[in-house]
Amino acid sequence: MGVPTIGCDCAVCNSTDPHDRRTRPSIAVQYNRKTVLIDTTPDFREQAIREKIHTVDAVLYTHAHADHVLGLDDIRPVSFRHESKVPLYASAETGRMVQQIFKYIFDATYKYGSLARVSMNELDESVELFGARFDVVKVIHGETEIDGFRFGSAAYLTDFSVIPGESMQKLQGLDILFLDALRHRPHPTHSSVENSLKIVEQLKPKRTFFTHISHDLAHEKTNAELPPHVRLAHDGLRLEFEI
């Protein structure tokens, strides 16, 4: 729901620490003069302006929940800069839901204004984009299977409660690992801080960043309690790695 959360008067929502102001989770992977997004959150416009993202060359979707897709329409100004449509990649079910939510974008008969110039493509086990391979890493989000991604020495897994054993095998030898860690208390569809720390112990990435963080976790206090190679992600975080 973002932090501060609407209508909440808790300590984190009232915090003056800029790290406690959290837009919905997404990343931009930039390499070979290209930008690949993972998810388009409802805050994409704010994020893109803040990070000076002037072009988007492809979008990968983890799943079709509102906090991960509702910024798609804000792709419009950057999509106009391309001669061809910006490719979107998603599982069959996620792609179907995105096209249903944004029916007008994909409706060839729509004639009431400019549309984002995008095309939906079904994602299977991996996709090659601009010289880099993005491998799908399946995770369980409550009772639903959704997609995480590994790209080079980094992996991005948001919105999961369980990582299947087969997917754990795809996450060996990482430099950077992003993991869902909603809060300390268990949640039926998300990983907790404690559960994600157990995953870190198993996989032993060099650096781990917890994401999809609720207003239950204060940035400075939580970081002080975490191992030095594990941090809370924050808006505007920039990292370098081999892709």
TATALIN-V57626 format. One record per residue. N is the residue number from 1. RES is the residue in three letters. PSI is psi in radians with two decimals (none if undefined). Layout:
# TATALIN-V57626
n=N res=RES psi=PSI
n=N res=RES psi=PSI
This chain:
# TATALIN-V57626
n=1 res=MET psi=-0.04
n=2 res=GLY psi=2.71
n=3 res=VAL psi=2.22
n=4 res=PRO psi=2.57
n=5 res=THR psi=2.39
n=6 res=ILE psi=2.26
n=7 res=GLY psi=0.06
n=8 res=CYS psi=2.47
n=9 res=ASP psi=0.46
n=10 res=CYS psi=3.01
n=11 res=ALA psi=-0.69
n=12 res=VAL psi=-0.72
n=13 res=CYS psi=-0.42
n=14 res=ASN psi=0.10
n=15 res=SER psi=2.55
n=16 res=THR psi=-0.05
n=17 res=ASP psi=2.09
n=18 res=PRO psi=-0.40
n=19 res=HIS psi=-0.28
n=20 res=ASP psi=0.08
n=21 res=ARG psi=1.91
n=22 res=ARG psi=2.02
n=23 res=THR psi=2.99
n=24 res=ARG psi=2.57
n=25 res=PRO psi=2.34
n=26 res=SER psi=2.77
n=27 res=ILE psi=2.71
n=28 res=ALA psi=2.12
n=29 res=VAL psi=2.04
n=30 res=GLN psi=2.19
n=31 res=TYR psi=2.72
n=32 res=ASN psi=0.62
n=33 res=ARG psi=0.48
n=34 res=LYS psi=2.75
n=35 res=THR psi=2.12
n=36 res=VAL psi=2.15
n=37 res=LEU psi=2.54
n=38 res=ILE psi=1.87
n=39 res=ASP psi=2.62
n=40 res=THR psi=1.66
n=41 res=THR psi=2.94
n=42 res=PRO psi=-0.29
n=43 res=ASP psi=0.23
n=44 res=PHE psi=-0.73
n=45 res=ARG psi=-0.85
n=46 res=GLU psi=-0.74
n=47 res=GLN psi=-0.79
n=48 res=ALA psi=-0.69
n=49 res=ILE psi=-0.78
n=50 res=ARG psi=-0.73
n=51 res=GLU psi=0.10
n=52 res=LYS psi=0.82
n=53 res=ILE psi=1.93
n=54 res=HIS psi=-0.21
n=55 res=THR psi=2.61
n=56 res=VAL psi=2.17
n=57 res=ASP psi=-0.31
n=58 res=ALA psi=2.73
n=59 res=VAL psi=2.30
n=60 res=LEU psi=2.41
n=61 res=TYR psi=2.38
n=62 res=THR psi=-0.77
n=63 res=HIS psi=3.08
n=64 res=ALA psi=0.41
n=65 res=HIS psi=2.67
n=66 res=ALA psi=-0.71
n=67 res=ASP psi=-0.05
n=68 res=HIS psi=-0.18
n=69 res=VAL psi=-0.32
n=70 res=LEU psi=-0.11
n=71 res=GLY psi=0.11
n=72 res=LEU psi=-0.72
n=73 res=ASP psi=-0.46
n=74 res=ASP psi=0.01
n=75 res=ILE psi=-0.30
n=76 res=ARG psi=-1.02
n=77 res=PRO psi=-0.60
n=78 res=VAL psi=-0.47
n=79 res=SER psi=-0.46
n=80 res=PHE psi=-0.31
n=81 res=ARG psi=-0.12
n=82 res=HIS psi=2.51
n=83 res=GLU psi=-0.64
n=84 res=SER psi=2.99
n=85 res=LYS psi=2.56
n=86 res=VAL psi=2.16
n=87 res=PRO psi=2.34
n=88 res=LEU psi=2.45
n=89 res=TYR psi=2.26
n=90 res=ALA psi=2.80
n=91 res=SER psi=2.87
n=92 res=ALA psi=-0.77
n=93 res=GLU psi=-0.77
n=94 res=THR psi=-0.76
n=95 res=GLY psi=-0.73
n=96 res=ARG psi=-0.75
n=97 res=MET psi=-0.71
n=98 res=VAL psi=-0.74
n=99 res=GLN psi=-0.49
n=100 res=GLN psi=-0.76
n=101 res=ILE psi=-0.76
n=102 res=PHE psi=0.88
n=103 res=LYS psi=-0.69
n=104 res=TYR psi=-0.56
n=105 res=ILE psi=-0.63
n=106 res=PHE psi=0.13
n=107 res=ASP psi=1.93
n=108 res=ALA psi=-0.31
n=109 res=THR psi=-0.06
n=110 res=TYR psi=2.32
n=111 res=LYS psi=0.47
n=112 res=TYR psi=0.41
n=113 res=GLY psi=3.03
n=114 res=SER psi=2.57
n=115 res=LEU psi=2.66
n=116 res=ALA psi=2.32
n=117 res=ARG psi=1.51
n=118 res=VAL psi=2.76
n=119 res=SER psi=2.44
n=120 res=MET psi=2.35
n=121 res=ASN psi=2.39
n=122 res=GLU psi=2.31
n=123 res=LEU psi=2.28
n=124 res=ASP psi=-1.92
n=125 res=GLU psi=-0.44
n=126 res=SER psi=2.90
n=127 res=VAL psi=2.44
n=128 res=GLU psi=2.17
n=129 res=LEU psi=1.96
n=130 res=PHE psi=0.66
n=131 res=GLY psi=0.07
n=132 res=ALA psi=2.57
n=133 res=ARG psi=2.31
n=134 res=PHE psi=1.99
n=135 res=ASP psi=2.35
n=136 res=VAL psi=2.34
n=137 res=VAL psi=1.87
n=138 res=LYS psi=2.35
n=139 res=VAL psi=2.86
n=140 res=ILE psi=2.17
n=141 res=HIS psi=1.53
n=142 res=GLY psi=-1.86
n=143 res=GLU psi=0.16
n=144 res=THR psi=2.41
n=145 res=GLU psi=2.19
n=146 res=ILE psi=-3.11
n=147 res=ASP psi=2.31
n=148 res=GLY psi=3.12
n=149 res=PHE psi=2.47
n=150 res=ARG psi=2.37
n=151 res=PHE psi=1.95
n=152 res=GLY psi=-2.20
n=153 res=SER psi=0.27
n=154 res=ALA psi=2.70
n=155 res=ALA psi=2.57
n=156 res=TYR psi=1.95
n=157 res=LEU psi=1.79
n=158 res=THR psi=2.71
n=159 res=ASP psi=1.14
n=160 res=PHE psi=2.68
n=161 res=SER psi=-0.45
n=162 res=VAL psi=2.44
n=163 res=ILE psi=1.97
n=164 res=PRO psi=2.73
n=165 res=GLY psi=-0.69
n=166 res=GLU psi=-0.65
n=167 res=SER psi=-0.60
n=168 res=MET psi=-0.60
n=169 res=GLN psi=-0.46
n=170 res=LYS psi=-0.05
n=171 res=LEU psi=0.39
n=172 res=GLN psi=2.63
n=173 res=GLY psi=0.64
n=174 res=LEU psi=2.55
n=175 res=ASP psi=-0.89
n=176 res=ILE psi=2.30
n=177 res=LEU psi=2.16
n=178 res=PHE psi=2.25
n=179 res=LEU psi=2.44
n=180 res=ASP psi=2.31
n=181 res=ALA psi=1.41
n=182 res=LEU psi=-0.78
n=183 res=ARG psi=-3.09
n=184 res=HIS psi=-0.76
n=185 res=ARG psi=2.49
n=186 res=PRO psi=2.63
n=187 res=HIS psi=2.52
n=188 res=PRO psi=-0.38
n=189 res=THR psi=-0.04
n=190 res=HIS psi=2.71
n=191 res=SER psi=2.60
n=192 res=SER psi=2.96
n=193 res=VAL psi=-0.80
n=194 res=GLU psi=-0.74
n=195 res=ASN psi=-0.72
n=196 res=SER psi=-0.57
n=197 res=LEU psi=-0.61
n=198 res=LYS psi=-0.67
n=199 res=ILE psi=-0.70
n=200 res=VAL psi=-0.73
n=201 res=GLU psi=-0.63
n=202 res=GLN psi=-0.78
n=203 res=LEU psi=-0.50
n=204 res=LYS psi=0.87
n=205 res=PRO psi=2.76
n=206 res=LYS psi=-0.69
n=207 res=ARG psi=2.37
n=208 res=THR psi=2.45
n=209 res=PHE psi=2.18
n=210 res=PHE psi=2.39
n=211 res=THR psi=-3.10
n=212 res=HIS psi=0.92
n=213 res=ILE psi=2.24
n=214 res=SER psi=3.10
n=215 res=HIS psi=0.12
n=216 res=ASP psi=-0.34
n=217 res=LEU psi=2.06
n=218 res=ALA psi=2.38
n=219 res=HIS psi=-1.01
n=220 res=GLU psi=-0.80
n=221 res=LYS psi=-0.76
n=222 res=THR psi=-0.75
n=223 res=ASN psi=-0.63
n=224 res=ALA psi=-0.39
n=225 res=GLU psi=-0.19
n=226 res=LEU psi=2.75
n=227 res=PRO psi=2.71
n=228 res=PRO psi=-0.40
n=229 res=HIS psi=0.12
n=230 res=VAL psi=2.21
n=231 res=ARG psi=2.78
n=232 res=LEU psi=2.35
n=233 res=ALA psi=2.79
n=234 res=HIS psi=2.76
n=235 res=ASP psi=2.30
n=236 res=GLY psi=0.03
n=237 res=LEU psi=2.29
n=238 res=ARG psi=2.32
n=239 res=LEU psi=2.57
n=240 res=GLU psi=2.48
n=241 res=PHE psi=2.94
n=242 res=GLU psi=2.17
n=243 res=ILE psi=none
